[in-house]
Amino acid sequence: MPTNILMPALSPTMEKGNLAKWLKKEGDTIKSGDIIAEIETDKATMEVEAVDEGILAKIVIAEGTADVAVNEIIGVIAAEGEDAKSISAPAKGDAPKADAPKVETAPAAKPAEISQPAMTAEAGLNTGGKPAPTGDRPFASPLARRLAKDAGLDLTRVQGSGPHGRIVERDVEAAKSGGAAKAAPAATPASAPVKPASAPLAAGQSDEAIKKLFAPGSYEEVAHDGMRKTIARRLTESKQTIPHFYLTVDCELDALLKLRAELNAAAPEKDGKPAYKLSVNDLVIKALALSLQAVPEANVSWTENTMLKHKHADVGVAVSIPGGLITPVIRDACHKTLSQISNEMKDLAARAKNRKLKPEEYQGGTTAVSNLGMFGVKDFAAIVNPPHATILAVGAGEQRAIVKGGQLAVATVMSVTLSTDHRAVDGALGAELMQAFKGFIEKPMAMLV
């Protein structure tokens, strides 16, 4: 019998994606392992691999289509012996067969287990920090919606326990067993319409009101893409729901710059070029990772009911890409050599700019580094990116006049600012972390032992 190809979930929180390109056409033979399509999310472009064999009988969703829902039928494969031409495209909205998800993507955890905010362009925030529903659509995971529909439950009456009030699987199961949610009434009386609160407008003004402030023809309108919408939503959510606390220290770089030059000069040749070339940022990543190992109480993530104390320091690094930024993660950076960190960072940054990162390469992490020193920025404060509890903003290294032993001297100094989620990292704890970081930067040989 024919097999439906469904829009895959490329990450645990994905709800929609763009079908960028079909790599097979109708009538082509499909073998297990063939790459059949490319899917775009707000952060990356990923390939869809077939695990069934047959003939691509129908392309249901054309390439270039945006906002295709996860599990929507995008194509149909005819099995061996079936007449591909006789197979008609399923009607939009047809329920897929139980065995229909026949594509391989990165493994996804259940939505109920994900503590990281959903990376979809959902509505803005209300005053309680929970994303406001769009129309009559409650803030719920796809699995929760399906279970509620099967059980005849009204999701608007279910209290969510997931991140930022998201309704997840366990909430639906609790409602089913406890009767906390009832089936929705057939209709709302016309005399008493009930509408969900809409998300607040940016700066309290609508698009049209803002446009009226400028002369017609004096500007060009550029529509927000998925990445820009996600960045806007997540940063707004972070600043509105996370109590930020900031700590700034100055670090002398002369010893670090000397060690970096010596290590780069000693790099062995590989394929006719140095095996590595360390940057200051590579040493910053290592220093922050070791600092979190030295101050493990700061290597945490906040959840509403528990504190997650991480065993490894996974450092995200902000990378600027066309249209926005992404934060690939150096996993277990505390135990990697400087050359490993350097080469891995170069590979991740290159693939990030081409939107070729896998979700597991940019999701999660326990902290992050944002470095604007190469642009001459002296100091700045970054915004915490949950589930991280900290982020380090790195400024430019510059020669400054300092006082040593009562005498005026010149040193290369770098200002760094730690932003913390004050619910998880208090002032004294953050100061202890910064003290450890400053120690590794100013005595960098400690990073080699």
C-alpha positions, 0 to 999 in steps of 0.5 A, spaced: 500 500 500 502 507 498 506 510 504 505 517 506 511 522 507 510 526 512 513 533 514 518 531 519 520 534 526 527 537 525 527 538 532 523 537 539 520 544 538 518 544 531 511 545 529 512 548 522 517 548 516 519 550 509 519 545 504 525 548 500 526 543 495 525 536 492 531 532 490 526 527 487 521 528 482 514 524 481 516 517 478 523 517 480 525 510 484 526 511 491 531 507 495 532 507 503 537 512 505 536 517 499 535 524 500 529 526 497 528 533 500 530 539 503 527 542 509 528 549 512 527 551 519 528 558 522 535 556 524 538 551 519 536 547 512 536 539 513 536 533 508 530 528 509 532 521 508 527 516 506 527 509 509 522 506 505 523 504 498 518 505 492 516 510 487 515 517 488 508 517 486 505 524 488 508 530 490 503 533 495 506 539 497 510 543 492 517 546 493 518 553 496 512 552 500 512 556 507 509 554 514 508 546 512 505 543 519 509 537 522 506 531 520 502 534 514 503 529 508 508 532 503 508 526 498 506 519 497 511 513 495 508 507 491 510 500 493 513 495 489 508 492 484 503 498 485 501 503 479 504 510 481 500 513 476 493 511 479 495 513 486 491 520 488 494 525 492 491 525 499 486 530 501 489 536 505 488 534 512 487 527 511 490 523 517 496 519 516 497 512 517 499 509 523 506 507 520 506 513 515 512 517 518 517 514 513 523 519 514 529 519 518 531 526 522 535 527 528 532 524 534 527 528 538 525 528 545 518 528 547 515 535 547 514 534 555 521 533 556 524 539 553 526 545 557 528 550 552 523 554 549 519 552 543 523 555 537 517 557 533 514 563 531 509 563 536 505 569 539 508 575 543 508 575 551 502 577 555 504 580 562 505 573 565 510 571 561 506 566 557 506 566 550 499 569 548 494 564 544 493 566 537 486 566 535 483 560 539 489 556 539 492 554 546 499 554 547 500 547 547 505 542 544 503 538 538 502 531 541 498 534 547 493 537 541 493 530 538 491 527 545 486 532 547 483 531 540 482 524 541 480 524 548 475 530 547 478 535 551 478 542 551 485 545 551 483 552 553 481 549 560 487 545 561 493 548 566 500 547 562 506 545 566 511 546 561 516 551 559 512 558 560 505 555 561 506 550 555 500 545 555 504 538 554 503 531 554 502 530 562 497 535 563 493 532 558 493 525 561 492 529 568 486 532 565 483 525 562 484 522 569 482 527 573 476 530 569 480 537 570 478 539 562 471 538 559 469 537 552 468 544 549 461 547 548 458 547 541 458 554 541 459 560 545 452 565 545 453 571 541 451 575 547 457 573 551 463 572 546 469 570 549 476 572 546 483 571 548 487 577 550 491 579 544 499 580 545 501 587 546 503 591 540 511 593 539 511 600 543 504 600 543 503 601 536 500 598 530 504 597 524 500 602 520 501 607 526 508 606 525 508 607 518 504 614 518 510 617 522 514 616 516 513 620 509 511 615 504 516 612 499 522 614 504 522 607 506 522 600 504 518 594 507 522 588 508 518 582 511 521 578 517 523 571 516 522 566 520 529 567 524 528 574 525 521 573 528 524 567 533 530 572 535 525 577 536 520 573 540 526 569 544 529 575 546 523 579 548 521 573 552 528 573 556 528 580 558 520 580 560 521 573 564 528 573 566 531 577 572 537 579 569 543 581 573 550 584 570 557 583 573 563 586 569 571 585 570 577 587 566 582 582 564 589 583 563 591 579 556 598 580 555 600 573 558 594 570 554 597 573 548 604 571 549 602 564 550 597 564 544 603 566 539 607 561 542 602 555 541 600 558 534 608 558 532 609 551 535 603 548 531 605 542 527 604 542 519 598 538 517 596 537 509 601 543 508 598 548 513 598 549 521 594 543 524 590 549 528 590 557 529 588 559 536 584 565 536 583 569 543 575 567 543 578 560 543 581 561 549 575 565 552 571 559 551 576 554 554 577 559 560 569 560 561 568 552 561 574 551 566 571 557 570 564 553 570 567 547 573 571 550 578 564 554 580 559 548 579 554 552 582 553 556 577 553 551 571 546 550 572 539 551 568 533 554 572 526 550 571 520 552 575 520 546 580 528 544 580 535 547 578 539 543 573 546 542 575 550 540 569 556 535 569 559 538 563 560 545 561 557 546 554 559 553 551 554 556 546 558 561 541 554 567 538 555 567 530 553 572 526 549 569 520 545 573 514 539 575 517 540 574 524 545 570 529 545 562 531 549 559 537 552 553 536 555 549 542 562 546 544 560 540 548 564 538 554 569 544 552 572 544 559 575 537 557 577 539 550 584 541 548 585 548 545 586 546 538 580 541 539 576 547 541 579 552 535 578 547 529 571 545 532 569 552 532 571 554 525 567 548 522 561 550 526 561 557 524 562 555 517 556 551 517 552 556 521 553 561 515 550 556 510 545 554 515 547 547 515 547 545 522 543 540 525 539 542 531 543 538 536 549 542 534 545 549 536 540 547 541 541 546 549 548 548 552 549 551 559 552 558 558 554 562 552 559 567 549 558 573 545 564 576 542 564 583 539 571 585 540 573 584 533 568 590 532 572 595 536 566 594 542 569 596 548 564 593 553 556 591 552 551 586 556 548 580 552 541 577 554 541 571 557 538 565 552 534 560 556 536 554 558 542 558 560 543 561 566 549 565 564 552 569 558 559 572 557 559 579 553 566 580 551 569 586 549 575 588 545 582 588 548 586 594 548 592 598 551 590 602 557 594 605 563 593 601 569 597 602 576 601 596 578 605 597 585 603 604 585 606 605 578 603 607 572 604 602 567 601 600 560 597 593 559 592 590 554 586 590 557 579 586 555 572 588 559 568 582 560 560 582 562 557 576 565 549 577 565 546 572 569 539 569 571 538 572 578 533 566 579 539 561 578 546 565 579 546 570 585 551 576 585 556 573 590 556 566 586 556 570 579 562 574 582 566 568 584 565 565 577 568 572 574 574 571 579 575 564 576 575 566 569 579 572 570 584 568 573 584 563 567 585 569 563 591 572 566 594 566 568 593 562 562 598 556 563 593 553 568 588 552 562 594 547 559 594 542 565 
